[in-house]
Structures are given as C-alpha cells and as structure tokens.
C-alpha cells in the first residue's frame, strides 16, 4: 500500500510563506468587512488537496483550503 505522504505535494518555503500571507490577508479582509451584510467566498484554484508536505520539515501542513 502506498505511503500516505506519497499522495501529497512537497512544497518549499515560498509556498509556506504564501500560505501565511494569504491567511493573514483573508483575516484582515474579513475584519474590514465584518459590519457589511454580504457573504464572501474565497476560491484558490491552486490549492490541490488542501494538504502538503513541507520540504523543510517533512511534516504535513494545511494548505489554504484548510487554513481559511
């Protein structure tokens, strides 16, 4: 049987940095809109499975689909 980690993309530091930036931006954006009466939806066309393996630590990390 295939190791679960083989199912995930391995991502570098640039991707981990992008994920942190997107998360912080989305939190700030939602905070700015909290008093407005509409629903926001975030679509990341490049999020893959929502999880990945860090090349730096070899640990599973959440992608944007699971962070937002």
PQR file with spaces between the fields and no chain letter, atoms N, CA, C, O and H, PARSE charges and radii, in Angstrom:
ATOM       1  N    UNK     1       0.840   -1.191    0.000 -0.4000 1.5000
ATOM       2  CA   UNK     1       0.000    0.000    0.000 -0.0000 2.0000
ATOM       3  C    UNK     1       0.883    1.252    0.000  0.5500 1.7000
ATOM       4  O    UNK     1       1.917    1.298    0.666 -0.5500 1.4000
ATOM       5  N    UNK     2       0.468    2.228   -0.734 -0.4000 1.5000
ATOM       6  CA   UNK     2       1.219    3.475   -0.878 -0.0000 2.0000
ATOM       7  C    UNK     2       1.249    4.255    0.436  0.5500 1.7000
ATOM       8  O    UNK     2       0.234    4.355    1.125 -0.5500 1.4000
ATOM       9  H    UNK     2      -0.372    2.191   -1.275  0.4000 1.0000
ATOM      10  N    UNK     3       2.402    4.799    0.778 -0.4000 1.5000
ATOM      11  CA   UNK     3       2.531    5.657    1.958 -0.0000 2.0000
ATOM      12  C    UNK     3       1.667    6.899    1.763  0.5500 1.7000
ATOM      13  O    UNK     3       1.674    7.496    0.687 -0.5500 1.4000
ATOM      14  H    UNK     3       3.227    4.717    0.218  0.4000 1.0000
ATOM      15  N    UNK     4       0.926    7.289    2.794 -0.4000 1.5000
ATOM      16  CA   UNK     4       0.052    8.465    2.697 -0.0000 2.0000
ATOM      17  C    UNK     4       0.807    9.707    2.226  0.5500 1.7000
ATOM      18  O    UNK     4       0.255   10.516    1.481 -0.5500 1.4000
ATOM      19  H    UNK     4       0.921    6.804    3.669  0.4000 1.0000
ATOM      20  N    UNK     5       2.054    9.868    2.648 -0.4000 1.5000
ATOM      21  CA   UNK     5       2.814   11.056    2.284 -0.0000 2.0000
ATOM      22  C    UNK     5       3.074   11.119    0.778  0.5500 1.7000
ATOM      23  O    UNK     5       3.312   12.201    0.241 -0.5500 1.4000
ATOM      24  H    UNK     5       2.503    9.211    3.254  0.4000 1.0000
ATOM      25  N    UNK     6       3.034    9.986    0.097 -0.4000 1.5000
ATOM      26  CA   UNK     6       3.237    9.976   -1.353 -0.0000 2.0000
ATOM      27  C    UNK     6       2.079   10.626   -2.100  0.5500 1.7000
ATOM      28  O    UNK     6       2.208   10.960   -3.277 -0.5500 1.4000
ATOM      29  H    UNK     6       2.842    9.107    0.534  0.4000 1.0000
ATOM      30  N    UNK     7       0.959   10.804   -1.427 -0.4000 1.5000
ATOM      31  CA   UNK     7      -0.224   11.393   -2.058 -0.0000 2.0000
ATOM      32  C    UNK     7      -0.199   12.917   -2.063  0.5500 1.7000
ATOM      33  O    UNK     7      -1.006   13.542   -2.751 -0.5500 1.4000
ATOM      34  H    UNK     7       0.854   10.532   -0.471  0.4000 1.0000
ATOM      35  N    UNK     8       0.704   13.521   -1.313 -0.4000 1.5000
ATOM      36  CA   UNK     8       0.734   14.972   -1.146 -0.0000 2.0000
ATOM      37  C    UNK     8       1.906   15.591   -1.896  0.5500 1.7000
ATOM      38  O    UNK     8       2.968   14.984   -2.032 -0.5500 1.4000
ATOM      39  H    UNK     8       1.359   13.014   -0.753  0.4000 1.0000
ATOM      40  N    UNK     9       1.692   16.812   -2.379 -0.4000 1.5000
ATOM      41  CA   UNK     9       2.786   17.573   -2.978 -0.0000 2.0000
ATOM      42  C    UNK     9       3.770   17.975   -1.895  0.5500 1.7000
ATOM      43  O    UNK     9       3.388   18.229   -0.753 -0.5500 1.4000
ATOM      44  H    UNK     9       0.829   17.306   -2.268  0.4000 1.0000
ATOM      45  N    UNK    10       5.027   18.029   -2.264 -0.4000 1.5000
ATOM      46  CA   UNK    10       6.051   18.549   -1.359 -0.0000 2.0000
ATOM      47  C    UNK    10       6.283   20.008   -1.739  0.5500 1.7000
ATOM      48  O    UNK    10       6.533   20.330   -2.900 -0.5500 1.4000
ATOM      49  H    UNK    10       5.338   17.823   -3.192  0.4000 1.0000
ATOM      50  N    UNK    11       6.196   20.880   -0.741 -0.4000 1.5000
ATOM      51  CA   UNK    11       6.261   22.314   -1.018 -0.0000 2.0000
ATOM      52  C    UNK    11       7.438   22.949   -0.296  0.5500 1.7000
ATOM      53  O    UNK    11       7.845   22.511    0.780 -0.5500 1.4000
ATOM      54  H    UNK    11       5.993   20.619    0.202  0.4000 1.0000
ATOM      55  N    UNK    12       7.970   23.988   -0.914 -0.4000 1.5000
ATOM      56  CA   UNK    12       9.106   24.695   -0.355 -0.0000 2.0000
ATOM      57  C    UNK    12       8.692   25.857    0.533  0.5500 1.7000
ATOM      58  O    UNK    12       7.509   26.103    0.767 -0.5500 1.4000
ATOM      59  H    UNK    12       7.639   24.344   -1.788  0.4000 1.0000
ATOM      60  N    UNK    13       9.695   26.554    1.015 -0.4000 1.5000
ATOM      61  CA   UNK    13       9.466   27.675    1.931 -0.0000 2.0000
ATOM      62  C    UNK    13       8.617   28.769    1.296  0.5500 1.7000
ATOM      63  O    UNK    13       7.831   29.420    1.985 -0.5500 1.4000
ATOM      64  H    UNK    13      10.656   26.354    0.825  0.4000 1.0000
ATOM      65  N    UNK    14       8.766   28.979   -0.016 -0.4000 1.5000
ATOM      66  CA   UNK    14       7.990   30.019   -0.700 -0.0000 2.0000
ATOM      67  C    UNK    14       6.488   29.721   -0.611  0.5500 1.7000
ATOM      68  O    UNK    14       5.682   30.640   -0.462 -0.5500 1.4000
ATOM      69  H    UNK    14       9.404   28.450   -0.576  0.4000 1.0000
ATOM      70  N    UNK    15       6.117   28.461   -0.699 -0.4000 1.5000
ATOM      71  CA   UNK    15       4.700   28.096   -0.597 -0.0000 2.0000
ATOM      72  C    UNK    15       4.204   28.287    0.825  0.5500 1.7000
ATOM      73  O    UNK    15       3.097   28.780    1.039 -0.5500 1.4000
ATOM      74  H    UNK    15       6.771   27.714   -0.819  0.4000 1.0000
ATOM      75  N    UNK    16       5.013   27.901    1.792 -0.4000 1.5000
ATOM      76  CA   UNK    16       4.619   28.090    3.190 -0.0000 2.0000
ATOM      77  C    UNK    16       4.455   29.578    3.501  0.5500 1.7000
ATOM      78  O    UNK    16       3.542   29.964    4.230 -0.5500 1.4000
ATOM      79  H    UNK    16       5.913   27.500    1.618  0.4000 1.0000
ATOM      80  N    UNK    17       5.336   30.411    2.951 -0.4000 1.5000
ATOM      81  CA   UNK    17       5.227   31.859    3.134 -0.0000 2.0000
ATOM      82  C    UNK    17       3.953   32.386    2.474  0.5500 1.7000
ATOM      83  O    UNK    17       3.239   33.199    3.060 -0.5500 1.4000
ATOM      84  H    UNK    17       6.078   30.098    2.358  0.4000 1.0000
ATOM      85  N    UNK    18       3.669   31.923    1.256 -0.4000 1.5000
ATOM      86  CA   UNK    18       2.445   32.328    0.556 -0.0000 2.0000
ATOM      87  C    UNK    18       1.213   31.974    1.373  0.5500 1.7000
ATOM      88  O    UNK    18       0.282   32.774    1.466 -0.5500 1.4000
ATOM      89  H    UNK    18       4.249   31.262    0.779  0.4000 1.0000
ATOM      90  N    UNK    19       1.197   30.793    1.963 -0.4000 1.5000
ATOM      91  CA   UNK    19       0.049   30.361    2.764 -0.0000 2.0000
ATOM      92  C    UNK    19      -0.160   31.261    3.974  0.5500 1.7000
ATOM      93  O    UNK    19      -1.298   31.579    4.318 -0.5500 1.4000
ATOM      94  H    UNK    19       1.953   30.143    1.888  0.4000 1.0000
ATOM      95  N    UNK    20       0.918   31.671    4.618 -0.4000 1.5000
ATOM      96  CA   UNK    20       0.810   32.587    5.764 -0.0000 2.0000
ATOM      97  C    UNK    20       0.295   33.953    5.318  0.5500 1.7000
ATOM      98  O    UNK    20      -0.548   34.551    5.987 -0.5500 1.4000
ATOM      99  H    UNK    20       1.843   31.412    4.338  0.4000 1.0000
ATOM     100  N    UNK    21       0.801   34.443    4.194 -0.4000 1.5000
ATOM     101  CA   UNK    21       0.366   35.748    3.676 -0.0000 2.0000
ATOM     102  C    UNK    21      -1.112   35.711    3.310  0.5500 1.7000
ATOM     103  O    UNK    21      -1.858   36.626    3.657 -0.5500 1.4000
ATOM     104  H    UNK    21       1.486   33.958    3.651  0.4000 1.0000
ATOM     105  N    UNK    22      -1.541   34.666    2.615 -0.4000 1.5000
ATOM     106  CA   UNK    22      -2.952   34.546    2.223 -0.0000 2.0000
ATOM     107  C    UNK    22      -3.841   34.479    3.460  0.5500 1.7000
ATOM     108  O    UNK    22      -4.893   35.117    3.502 -0.5500 1.4000
ATOM     109  H    UNK    22      -0.935   33.922    2.333  0.4000 1.0000
ATOM     110  N    UNK    23      -3.431   33.717    4.460 -0.4000 1.5000
ATOM     111  CA   UNK    23      -4.224   33.605    5.694 -0.0000 2.0000
ATOM     112  C    UNK    23      -4.351   34.960    6.386  0.5500 1.7000
ATOM     113  O    UNK    23      -5.451   35.357    6.771 -0.5500 1.4000
ATOM     114  H    UNK    23      -2.576   33.199    4.426  0.4000 1.0000
ATOM     115  N    UNK    24      -3.240   35.670    6.546 -0.4000 1.5000
ATOM     116  CA   UNK    24      -3.271   36.981    7.215 -0.0000 2.0000
ATOM     117  C    UNK    24      -4.091   37.991    6.412  0.5500 1.7000
ATOM     118  O    UNK    24      -4.835   38.784    6.988 -0.5500 1.4000
ATOM     119  H    UNK    24      -2.346   35.347    6.234  0.4000 1.0000
ATOM     120  N    UNK    25      -3.958   37.966    5.100 -0.4000 1.5000
ATOM     121  CA   UNK    25      -4.734   38.873    4.253 -0.0000 2.0000
ATOM     122  C    UNK    25      -6.228   38.586    4.394  0.5500 1.7000
ATOM     123  O    UNK    25      -7.027   39.508    4.558 -0.5500 1.4000
ATOM     124  H    UNK    25      -3.353   37.322    4.632  0.4000 1.0000
ATOM     125  N    UNK    26      -6.601   37.316    4.332 -0.4000 1.5000
ATOM     126  CA   UNK    26      -8.018   36.945    4.430 -0.0000 2.0000
ATOM     127  C    UNK    26      -8.595   37.346    5.780  0.5500 1.7000
ATOM     128  O    UNK    26      -9.728   37.823    5.850 -0.5500 1.4000
ATOM     129  H    UNK    26      -5.952   36.567    4.199  0.4000 1.0000
ATOM     130  N    UNK    27      -7.833   37.160    6.851 -0.4000 1.5000
ATOM     131  CA   UNK    27      -8.301   37.563    8.181 -0.0000 2.0000
ATOM     132  C    UNK    27      -8.503   39.073    8.251  0.5500 1.7000
ATOM     133  O    UNK    27      -9.505   39.540    8.793 -0.5500 1.4000
ATOM     134  H    UNK    27      -6.913   36.772    6.794  0.4000 1.0000
ATOM     135  N    UNK    28      -7.565   39.835    7.710 -0.4000 1.5000
ATOM     136  CA   UNK    28      -7.686   41.296    7.706 -0.0000 2.0000
ATOM     137  C    UNK    28      -8.857   41.747    6.845  0.5500 1.7000
ATOM     138  O    UNK    28      -9.619   42.633    7.234 -0.5500 1.4000
ATOM     139  H    UNK    28      -6.751   39.456    7.270  0.4000 1.0000
ATOM     140  N    UNK    29      -8.997   41.139    5.685 -0.4000 1.5000
ATOM     141  CA   UNK    29     -10.082   41.477    4.767 -0.0000 2.0000
ATOM     142  C    UNK    29     -11.435   41.196    5.415  0.5500 1.7000
ATOM     143  O    UNK    29     -12.344   42.023    5.342 -0.5500 1.4000
ATOM     144  H    UNK    29      -8.379   40.419    5.369  0.4000 1.0000
ATOM     145  N    UNK    30     -11.567   40.040    6.043 -0.4000 1.5000
ATOM     146  CA   UNK    30     -12.817   39.693    6.722 -0.0000 2.0000
ATOM     147  C    UNK    30     -13.096   40.656    7.871  0.5500 1.7000
ATOM     148  O    UNK    30     -14.246   41.032    8.098 -0.5500 1.4000
ATOM     149  H    UNK    30     -10.828   39.369    6.102  0.4000 1.0000
ATOM     150  N    UNK    31     -12.063   41.055    8.593 -0.4000 1.5000
ATOM     151  CA   UNK    31     -12.232   42.012    9.681 -0.0000 2.0000
ATOM     152  C    UNK    31     -12.743   43.349    9.183  0.5500 1.7000
ATOM     153  O    UNK    31     -13.588   43.977    9.821 -0.5500 1.4000
ATOM     154  H    UNK    31     -11.129   40.749    8.409  0.4000 1.0000
ATOM     155  N    UNK    32     -12.228   43.782    8.044 -0.4000 1.5000
ATOM     156  CA   UNK    32     -12.651   45.062    7.472 -0.0000 2.0000
ATOM     157  C    UNK    32     -14.097   45.015    6.984  0.5500 1.7000
ATOM     158  O    UNK    32     -14.768   46.046    6.932 -0.5500 1.4000
ATOM     159  H    UNK    32     -11.541   43.272    7.526  0.4000 1.0000
ATOM     160  N    UNK    33     -14.572   43.842    6.633 -0.4000 1.5000
ATOM     161  CA   UNK    33     -15.923   43.704    6.080 -0.0000 2.0000
ATOM     162  C    UNK    33     -16.948   43.186    7.085  0.5500 1.7000
ATOM     163  O    UNK    33     -18.101   42.952    6.724 -0.5500 1.4000
ATOM     164  H    UNK    33     -14.027   43.004    6.676  0.4000 1.0000
ATOM     165  N    UNK    34     -16.547   43.005    8.331 -0.4000 1.5000
ATOM     166  CA   UNK    34     -17.419   42.326    9.292 -0.0000 2.0000
ATOM     167  C    UNK    34     -18.761   43.021    9.519  0.5500 1.7000
ATOM     168  O    UNK    34     -19.733   42.361    9.886 -0.5500 1.4000
ATOM     169  H    UNK    34     -15.610   43.195    8.625  0.4000 1.0000
ATOM     170  N    UNK    35     -18.836   44.329    9.312 -0.4000 1.5000
ATOM     171  CA   UNK    35     -20.089   45.049    9.543 -0.0000 2.0000
ATOM     172  C    UNK    35     -20.959   45.170    8.293  0.5500 1.7000
ATOM     173  O    UNK    35     -22.045   45.746    8.349 -0.5500 1.4000
ATOM     174  H    UNK    35     -18.046   44.865    9.014  0.4000 1.0000
ATOM     175  N    UNK    36     -20.498   44.640    7.190 -0.4000 1.5000
ATOM     176  CA   UNK    36     -21.272   44.683    5.952 -0.0000 2.0000
ATOM     177  C    UNK    36     -22.118   43.416    5.833  0.5500 1.7000
ATOM     178  O    UNK    36     -21.732   42.348    6.309 -0.5500 1.4000
ATOM     179  H    UNK    36     -19.616   44.172    7.145  0.4000 1.0000
ATOM     180  N    UNK    37     -23.255   43.554    5.202 -0.4000 1.5000
ATOM     181  CA   UNK    37     -24.208   42.450    5.143 -0.0000 2.0000
ATOM     182  C    UNK    37     -24.090   41.679    3.821  0.5500 1.7000
ATOM     183  O    UNK    37     -24.990   41.743    2.983 -0.5500 1.4000
ATOM     184  H    UNK    37     -23.568   44.422    4.816  0.4000 1.0000
ATOM     185  N    UNK    38     -22.997   40.963    3.640 -0.4000 1.5000
ATOM     186  CA   UNK    38     -22.886   40.066    2.499 -0.0000 2.0000
ATOM     187  C    UNK    38     -21.896   38.962    2.824  0.5500 1.7000
ATOM     188  O    UNK    38     -21.092   39.074    3.749 -0.5500 1.4000
ATOM     189  H    UNK    38     -22.267   40.911    4.320  0.4000 1.0000
ATOM     190  N    UNK    39     -21.970   37.912    2.056 -0.4000 1.5000
ATOM     191  CA   UNK    39     -21.132   36.740    2.272 -0.0000 2.0000
ATOM     192  C    UNK    39     -19.929   36.800    1.330  0.5500 1.7000
ATOM     193  O    UNK    39     -20.073   37.131    0.153 -0.5500 1.4000
ATOM     194  H    UNK    39     -22.623   37.821    1.304  0.4000 1.0000
ATOM     195  N    UNK    40     -18.758   36.483    1.846 -0.4000 1.5000
ATOM     196  CA   UNK    40     -17.570   36.420    0.994 -0.0000 2.0000
ATOM     197  C    UNK    40     -17.182   34.960    0.784  0.5500 1.7000
ATOM     198  O    UNK    40     -17.361   34.119    1.665 -0.5500 1.4000
ATOM     199  H    UNK    40     -18.642   36.214    2.802  0.4000 1.0000
ATOM     200  N    UNK    41     -16.655   34.683   -0.387 -0.4000 1.5000
ATOM     201  CA   UNK    41     -16.209   33.338   -0.733 -0.0000 2.0000
ATOM     202  C    UNK    41     -14.804   33.460   -1.304  0.5500 1.7000
ATOM     203  O    UNK    41     -14.549   34.299   -2.168 -0.5500 1.4000
ATOM     204  H    UNK    41     -16.510   35.366   -1.103  0.4000 1.0000
ATOM     205  N    UNK    42     -13.896   32.624   -0.820 -0.4000 1.5000
ATOM     206  CA   UNK    42     -12.524   32.614   -1.314 -0.0000 2.0000
ATOM     207  C    UNK    42     -12.319   31.349   -2.140  0.5500 1.7000
ATOM     208  O    UNK    42     -12.622   30.246   -1.686 -0.5500 1.4000
ATOM     209  H    UNK    42     -14.103   31.943   -0.118  0.4000 1.0000
ATOM     210  N    UNK    43     -11.810   31.512   -3.337 -0.4000 1.5000
ATOM     211  CA   UNK    43     -11.527   30.372   -4.207 -0.0000 2.0000
ATOM     212  C    UNK    43     -10.039   30.390   -4.538  0.5500 1.7000
ATOM     213  O    UNK    43      -9.520   31.379   -5.056 -0.5500 1.4000
ATOM     214  H    UNK    43     -11.563   32.408   -3.707  0.4000 1.0000
ATOM     215  N    UNK    44      -9.363   29.293   -4.237 -0.4000 1.5000
ATOM     216  CA   UNK    44      -7.948   29.149   -4.574 -0.0000 2.0000
ATOM     217  C    UNK    44      -7.848   28.050   -5.621  0.5500 1.7000
ATOM     218  O    UNK    44      -7.959   26.864   -5.309 -0.5500 1.4000
ATOM     219  H    UNK    44      -9.785   28.490   -3.816  0.4000 1.0000
ATOM     220  N    UNK    45      -7.642   28.452   -6.841 -0.4000 1.5000
ATOM     221  CA   UNK    45      -7.573   27.497   -7.939 -0.0000 2.0000
ATOM     222  C    UNK    45      -6.322   26.636   -7.944  0.5500 1.7000
ATOM     223  O    UNK    45      -6.184   25.745   -8.782 -0.5500 1.4000
ATOM     224  H    UNK    45      -7.552   29.415   -7.094  0.4000 1.0000
ATOM     225  N    UNK    46      -5.406   26.896   -7.011 -0.4000 1.5000
ATOM     226  CA   UNK    46      -4.144   26.159   -6.974 -0.0000 2.0000
ATOM     227  C    UNK    46      -3.928   25.451   -5.642  0.5500 1.7000
ATOM     228  O    UNK    46      -2.788   25.156   -5.281 -0.5500 1.4000
ATOM     229  H    UNK    46      -5.519   27.619   -6.331  0.4000 1.0000
ATOM     230  N    UNK    47      -5.002   25.173   -4.905 -0.4000 1.5000
ATOM     231  CA   UNK    47      -4.833   24.636   -3.549 -0.0000 2.0000
ATOM     232  C    UNK    47      -4.606   23.127   -3.509  0.5500 1.7000
ATOM     233  O    UNK    47      -4.276   22.593   -2.450 -0.5500 1.4000
ATOM     234  H    UNK    47      -5.928   25.412   -5.198  0.4000 1.0000
ATOM     235  N    UNK    48      -4.769   22.433   -4.614 -0.4000 1.5000
ATOM     236  CA   UNK    48      -4.591   20.976   -4.665 -0.0000 2.0000
ATOM     237  C    UNK    48      -5.472   20.279   -3.643  0.5500 1.7000
ATOM     238  O    UNK    48      -6.660   20.588   -3.542 -0.5500 1.4000
ATOM     239  H    UNK    48      -5.037   22.867   -5.474  0.4000 1.0000
ATOM     240  N    UNK    49      -4.916   19.346   -2.884 -0.4000 1.5000
ATOM     241  CA   UNK    49      -5.729   18.550   -1.960 -0.0000 2.0000
ATOM     242  C    UNK    49      -6.047   19.279   -0.662  0.5500 1.7000
ATOM     243  O    UNK    49      -6.865   18.808    0.128 -0.5500 1.4000
ATOM     244  H    UNK    49      -3.952   19.094   -2.965  0.4000 1.0000
ATOM     245  N    UNK    50      -5.417   20.409   -0.438 -0.4000 1.5000
ATOM     246  CA   UNK    50      -5.628   21.128    0.818 -0.0000 2.0000
ATOM     247  C    UNK    50      -4.569   20.817    1.851  0.5500 1.7000
ATOM     248  O    UNK    50      -4.492   21.484    2.883 -0.5500 1.4000
ATOM     249  H    UNK    50      -4.753   20.791   -1.080  0.4000 1.0000
ATOM     250  N    UNK    51      -3.757   19.820    1.590 -0.4000 1.5000
ATOM     251  CA   UNK    51      -2.645   19.489    2.478 -0.0000 2.0000
ATOM     252  C    UNK    51      -1.400   19.249    1.627  0.5500 1.7000
ATOM     253  O    UNK    51      -1.492   18.904    0.448 -0.5500 1.4000
ATOM     254  H    UNK    51      -3.820   19.278    0.752  0.4000 1.0000
ATOM     255  N    UNK    52      -0.248   19.436    2.240 -0.4000 1.5000
ATOM     256  CA   UNK    52       1.014   19.224    1.536 -0.0000 2.0000
ATOM     257  C    UNK    52       2.063   18.773    2.546  0.5500 1.7000
ATOM     258  O    UNK    52       1.815   18.756    3.752 -0.5500 1.4000
ATOM     259  H    UNK    52      -0.174   19.717    3.197  0.4000 1.0000
ATOM     260  N    UNK    53       3.222   18.415    2.045 -0.4000 1.5000
ATOM     261  CA   UNK    53       4.352   18.043    2.891 -0.0000 2.0000
ATOM     262  C    UNK    53       5.416   19.128    2.751  0.5500 1.7000
ATOM     263  O    UNK    53       5.823   19.475    1.642 -0.5500 1.4000
ATOM     264  H    UNK    53       3.424   18.429    1.065  0.4000 1.0000
ATOM     265  N    UNK    54       5.857   19.653    3.880 -0.4000 1.5000
ATOM     266  CA   UNK    54       6.913   20.659    3.887 -0.0000 2.0000
ATOM     267  C    UNK    54       8.245   20.009    3.526  0.5500 1.7000
ATOM     268  O    UNK    54       8.638   19.017    4.139 -0.5500 1.4000
ATOM     269  H    UNK    54       5.526   19.372    4.781  0.4000 1.0000
ATOM     270  N    UNK    55       8.937   20.564    2.536 -0.4000 1.5000
ATOM     271  CA   UNK    55      10.271   20.063    2.194 -0.0000 2.0000
ATOM     272  C    UNK    55      11.246   20.303    3.342  0.5500 1.7000
ATOM     273  O    UNK    55      12.176   19.524    3.551 -0.5500 1.4000
ATOM     274  H    UNK    55       8.618   21.370    2.038  0.4000 1.0000
ATOM     275  N    UNK    56      11.026   21.380    4.078 -0.4000 1.5000
ATOM     276  CA   UNK    56      11.940   21.766    5.153 -0.0000 2.0000
ATOM     277  C    UNK    56      11.836   20.832    6.360  0.5500 1.7000
ATOM     278  O    UNK    56      12.851   20.423    6.924 -0.5500 1.4000
ATOM     279  H    UNK    56      10.271   22.013    3.908  0.4000 1.0000
ATOM     280  N    UNK    57      10.594   20.494    6.756 -0.4000 1.5000
ATOM     281  CA   UNK    57      10.397   19.710    7.983 -0.0000 2.0000
ATOM     282  C    UNK    57       9.898   18.291    7.733  0.5500 1.7000
ATOM     283  O    UNK    57       9.876   17.475    8.655 -0.5500 1.4000
ATOM     284  H    UNK    57       9.769   20.826    6.298  0.4000 1.0000
ATOM     285  N    UNK    58       9.499   17.987    6.504 -0.4000 1.5000
ATOM     286  CA   UNK    58       8.898   16.699    6.138 -0.0000 2.0000
ATOM     287  C    UNK    58       7.599   16.411    6.884  0.5500 1.7000
ATOM     288  O    UNK    58       7.184   15.257    6.990 -0.5500 1.4000
ATOM     289  H    UNK    58       9.517   18.650    5.756  0.4000 1.0000
ATOM     290  N    UNK    59       6.957   17.457    7.400 -0.4000 1.5000
ATOM     291  CA   UNK    59       5.686   17.306    8.106 -0.0000 2.0000
ATOM     292  C    UNK    59       4.536   17.743    7.208  0.5500 1.7000
ATOM     293  O    UNK    59       4.707   18.564    6.307 -0.5500 1.4000
ATOM     294  H    UNK    59       7.294   18.394    7.314  0.4000 1.0000
ATOM     295  N    UNK    60       3.361   17.179    7.473 -0.4000 1.5000
ATOM     296  CA   UNK    60       2.166   17.554    6.734 -0.0000 2.0000
ATOM     297  C    UNK    60       1.718   18.938    7.203  0.5500 1.7000
ATOM     298  O    UNK    60       1.670   19.206    8.404 -0.5500 1.4000
ATOM     299  H    UNK    60       3.222   16.512    8.205  0.4000 1.0000
ATOM     300  N    UNK    61       1.389   19.816    6.250 -0.4000 1.5000
ATOM     301  CA   UNK    61       0.903   21.155    6.582 -0.0000 2.0000
ATOM     302  C    UNK    61      -0.434   21.390    5.887  0.5500 1.7000
ATOM     303  O    UNK    61      -0.726   20.795    4.850 -0.5500 1.4000
ATOM     304  H    UNK    61       1.428   19.598    5.275  0.4000 1.0000
ATOM     305  N    UNK    62      -1.233   22.262    6.474 -0.4000 1.5000
ATOM     306  CA   UNK    62      -2.508   22.630    5.873 -0.0000 2.0000
ATOM     307  C    UNK    62      -2.288   23.628    4.749  0.5500 1.7000
ATOM     308  O    UNK    62      -1.504   24.567    4.880 -0.5500 1.4000
ATOM     309  H    UNK    62      -0.996   22.746    7.316  0.4000 1.0000
ATOM     310  N    UNK    63      -2.981   23.415    3.657 -0.4000 1.5000
ATOM     311  CA   UNK    63      -2.981   24.368    2.565 -0.0000 2.0000
ATOM     312  C    UNK    63      -4.046   25.426    2.796  0.5500 1.7000
ATOM     313  O    UNK    63      -4.696   25.442    3.841 -0.5500 1.4000
ATOM     314  H    UNK    63      -3.618   22.652    3.551  0.4000 1.0000
ATOM     315  N    UNK    64      -4.224   26.306    1.828 -0.4000 1.5000
ATOM     316  CA   UNK    64      -5.173   27.411    2.003 -0.0000 2.0000
ATOM     317  C    UNK    64      -6.605   26.924    2.184  0.5500 1.7000
ATOM     318  O    UNK    64      -7.388   27.566    2.883 -0.5500 1.4000
ATOM     319  H    UNK    64      -3.696   26.294    0.978  0.4000 1.0000
ATOM     320  N    UNK    65      -6.957   25.809    1.570 -0.4000 1.5000
ATOM     321  CA   UNK    65      -8.326   25.296    1.704 -0.0000 2.0000
ATOM     322  C    UNK    65      -8.665   24.958    3.151  0.5500 1.7000
ATOM     323  O    UNK    65      -9.828   25.047    3.544 -0.5500 1.4000
ATOM     324  H    UNK    65      -6.321   25.287    1.002  0.4000 1.0000
ATOM     325  N    UNK    66      -7.687   24.577    3.939 -0.4000 1.5000
ATOM     326  CA   UNK    66      -7.923   24.222    5.340 -0.0000 2.0000
ATOM     327  C    UNK    66      -7.580   25.352    6.301  0.5500 1.7000
ATOM     328  O    UNK    66      -7.988   25.316    7.462 -0.5500 1.4000
ATOM     329  H    UNK    66      -6.742   24.505    3.620  0.4000 1.0000
ATOM     330  N    UNK    67      -6.848   26.343    5.844 -0.4000 1.5000
ATOM     331  CA   UNK    67      -6.466   27.459    6.721 -0.0000 2.0000
ATOM     332  C    UNK    67      -7.518   28.550    6.774  0.5500 1.7000
ATOM     333  O    UNK    67      -7.585   29.298    7.749 -0.5500 1.4000
ATOM     334  H    UNK    67      -6.517   26.373    4.901  0.4000 1.0000
ATOM     335  N    UNK    68      -8.342   28.653    5.735 -0.4000 1.5000
ATOM     336  CA   UNK    68      -9.296   29.755    5.669 -0.0000 2.0000
ATOM     337  C    UNK    68     -10.672   29.337    6.082  0.5500 1.7000
ATOM     338  O    UNK    68     -11.592   30.155    6.081 -0.5500 1.4000
ATOM     339  H    UNK    68      -8.288   28.045    4.943  0.4000 1.0000
